[in-house]
Structures are given as structure tokens and as C-alpha cells.
Amino acid sequence: MSDHSQYSALDREALRMHAAGRPGKIEVVATKPLTTQYHLSLAYSPGVAAPCLEIEKNEDLAYDYTSKGNLVAVISDGSAVLGLGDIGAIASKPVMEGKAVLFK
């Protein structure tokens, strides 16, 4: 762990917040029960074929059968991050997660 004495109290608290519990600010969780082999067969193979085929016929059904209407993607190469400049893609992840939370 690096020396954080050069940071303000707010910055140090932000570091603690980001590292507490599960690191980061976002997670992906299952919205359907996946506790049995039967549940898995519905959510994945072979059951997943039915919604795929329905969406193939009518792409609007993706909103009914997938999380399409409840997702956000924030993509960056890290070359122009807020006031930080070119810090790279990995170092920009906390900012991208923060943006994703705001959009959510």
C-alpha cells in the first residue's frame, strides 16, 4: 500500500470507500434464481435458445428477455480522464465506474 499522506482528508476517505467491502462501486448480480441445475438449464443451455430465437424474429423483444433496457457501458482508453489527463485505461476505472453509477 502506498503512502497516502500527500492526499487531502477527502481523498484519503475516497480511497477507503473505494477499497471497503467489495472493491469498486458496481457489481453484476443474477436477477433470476440459479440455485438448481434446472434453473441453469432455463437461464443458459438449452433453455436460452427460445428467447434467442424470439429476439431473432423481433429485436424489440430483447427488452423483454434480456437486461438490455437496464444496462450502461462507459468506455475509455484513459487518454483524457477528468482533470487527470492521460492516466491509462486501468487507472481510469474508478472514474468510469463512477460515471456508470451516475447513469444508472
Residue pairs with C-beta under 8 A, 6 or more apart in sequence:
4 11
4 12
4 15
7 15
18 24
18 25
18 94
24 93
24 94
24 97
25 94
25 97
25 98
25 100
25 101
26 97
26 100
26 101
26 104
31 67
32 39
32 42
32 43
33 39
34 40
34 43
41 47
42 48
51 61
51 65
51 66
54 61
54 65
55 61
55 62
55 65
55 66
62 68
63 69
72 100
72 103
72 104
73 100
74 96
74 97
74 99
74 100
74 103
75 96
76 89
76 92
76 95
76 96
77 89
78 86
78 87
78 88
78 89
78 90
78 91
78 92
79 86
80 86
81 87
81 91
81 92
81 95
82 95
84 91
84 92
84 95
